[in-house]
């Protein structure tokens, strides 16, 4: 199984990183905690202390157009909160 993992860089995620040394990633919905932990350790070369996951529900969206009301829904996804060891950091911008 191929697991995708992308960092989430928002104000809230940055505050978590600064205060608790916790990084936020968007991961594949079928990925479990052990797979996420091994992938982060392999990709970024850090010691992962804990992994917490949350499934984010898709939001209902609607808008008015000339042809009437259009309804839709944004996709749901899985979010992983990775706590790394003391003194270690993950640099998201190193491979740009």
C-alpha contacts under 8 A as a table, 3 or more apart, distances in Angstrom:
res1	aa1	res2	aa2	distance
3	X	27	X	7.13
3	X	28	X	5.73
3	X	31	X	6.45
4	X	27	X	5.62
4	X	28	X	5.49
5	X	25	X	6.34
5	X	26	X	5.69
5	X	27	X	4.53
5	X	28	X	6.84
6	X	25	X	5.45
6	X	26	X	5.23
6	X	27	X	6.60
7	X	23	X	7.90
7	X	24	X	6.09
7	X	25	X	4.26
7	X	26	X	6.14
7	X	92	X	7.38
8	X	13	X	6.90
8	X	24	X	5.52
8	X	25	X	5.21
8	X	26	X	6.46
9	X	13	X	6.05
9	X	14	X	6.56
9	X	24	X	7.66
10	X	13	X	5.17
10	X	14	X	6.06
11	X	14	X	5.11
11	X	15	X	6.28
12	X	15	X	5.22
12	X	16	X	6.45
13	X	16	X	5.12
13	X	17	X	6.32
13	X	23	X	6.82
13	X	24	X	6.11
14	X	17	X	5.00
14	X	18	X	6.26
14	X	23	X	7.87
15	X	18	X	5.13
15	X	19	X	6.09
16	X	19	X	5.35
16	X	20	X	5.52
16	X	21	X	6.65
16	X	22	X	5.62
16	X	23	X	7.01
17	X	20	X	5.68
17	X	21	X	4.49
17	X	22	X	4.65
17	X	23	X	5.54
18	X	21	X	5.89
18	X	22	X	7.82
19	X	22	X	7.93
20	X	83	X	7.67
21	X	83	X	6.01
21	X	84	X	6.35
21	X	85	X	7.91
21	X	86	X	7.60
21	X	89	X	7.63
22	X	81	X	6.37
22	X	82	X	5.38
22	X	83	X	4.31
22	X	84	X	6.50
23	X	81	X	5.68
23	X	82	X	5.05
23	X	83	X	6.38
23	X	84	X	7.91
24	X	79	X	7.04
24	X	80	X	5.75
24	X	81	X	4.67
24	X	82	X	6.25
25	X	79	X	5.77
25	X	80	X	5.16
25	X	81	X	6.52
25	X	82	X	7.74
26	X	77	X	7.25
26	X	78	X	5.99
26	X	79	X	4.65
26	X	80	X	6.24
27	X	31	X	7.01
27	X	36	X	7.94
27	X	77	X	7.50
27	X	78	X	5.60
27	X	79	X	5.93
27	X	80	X	6.64
28	X	31	X	5.47
28	X	77	X	7.40
28	X	78	X	6.39
29	X	55	X	7.87
29	X	77	X	6.22
29	X	78	X	5.22
31	X	35	X	6.33
31	X	36	X	6.65
32	X	35	X	5.51
32	X	36	X	6.29
33	X	36	X	5.09
33	X	37	X	6.07
33	X	51	X	6.08
33	X	52	X	7.37
33	X	53	X	7.43
34	X	37	X	5.13
34	X	38	X	6.28
35	X	38	X	5.30
35	X	39	X	6.13
36	X	39	X	5.19
36	X	40	X	6.18
36	X	51	X	7.73
37	X	40	X	5.37
37	X	41	X	6.21
37	X	48	X	6.43
37	X	50	X	7.93
37	X	51	X	6.73
37	X	82	X	7.90
38	X	41	X	5.19
38	X	42	X	6.10
39	X	42	X	5.10
39	X	43	X	6.01
40	X	43	X	5.17
40	X	44	X	5.79
40	X	45	X	7.43
40	X	46	X	7.49
40	X	48	X	7.66
41	X	44	X	5.64
41	X	45	X	5.00
41	X	46	X	5.18
41	X	47	X	6.13
41	X	48	X	6.55
42	X	45	X	5.57
42	X	46	X	7.86
44	X	90	X	6.40
44	X	91	X	7.99
46	X	84	X	6.75
46	X	85	X	7.41
46	X	88	X	6.58
46	X	89	X	7.43
46	X	90	X	7.47
47	X	84	X	5.74
47	X	85	X	5.56
47	X	88	X	7.76
48	X	51	X	7.58
48	X	82	X	6.86
48	X	83	X	6.00
48	X	84	X	4.44
48	X	85	X	6.12
49	X	82	X	7.68
49	X	83	X	5.48
49	X	84	X	5.23
49	X	85	X	5.81
50	X	82	X	6.06
50	X	83	X	5.22
50	X	84	X	7.19
51	X	80	X	6.70
51	X	81	X	5.76
51	X	82	X	4.83
51	X	83	X	6.46
52	X	80	X	5.68
52	X	81	X	5.03
52	X	82	X	6.62
53	X	78	X	6.98
53	X	79	X	5.62
53	X	80	X	4.38
53	X	81	X	6.10
54	X	78	X	5.77
54	X	79	X	5.19
54	X	80	X	6.44
55	X	76	X	7.28
55	X	77	X	5.88
55	X	78	X	4.39
55	X	79	X	6.13
56	X	76	X	5.56
56	X	77	X	5.38
56	X	78	X	5.92
56	X	79	X	6.96
57	X	75	X	7.49
57	X	76	X	4.66
57	X	77	X	6.90
58	X	73	X	6.25
58	X	74	X	4.85
58	X	75	X	4.77
58	X	76	X	4.12
58	X	77	X	7.54
59	X	73	X	5.61
59	X	74	X	5.34
59	X	75	X	7.49
59	X	76	X	7.84
60	X	71	X	7.57
60	X	72	X	6.08
60	X	73	X	4.44
60	X	74	X	6.55
61	X	71	X	5.90
61	X	72	X	5.18
61	X	73	X	5.35
61	X	74	X	7.10
62	X	69	X	6.83
62	X	70	X	5.51
62	X	71	X	4.40
62	X	72	X	6.15
63	X	69	X	5.81
63	X	70	X	5.49
63	X	71	X	6.82
64	X	67	X	7.98
64	X	68	X	5.73
64	X	69	X	4.61
64	X	70	X	6.31
65	X	68	X	5.15
65	X	69	X	6.16
65	X	70	X	7.18
84	X	88	X	6.48
84	X	89	X	7.33
85	X	88	X	5.66
91	X	94	X	5.78
92	X	95	X	7.43
93	X	96	X	5.65
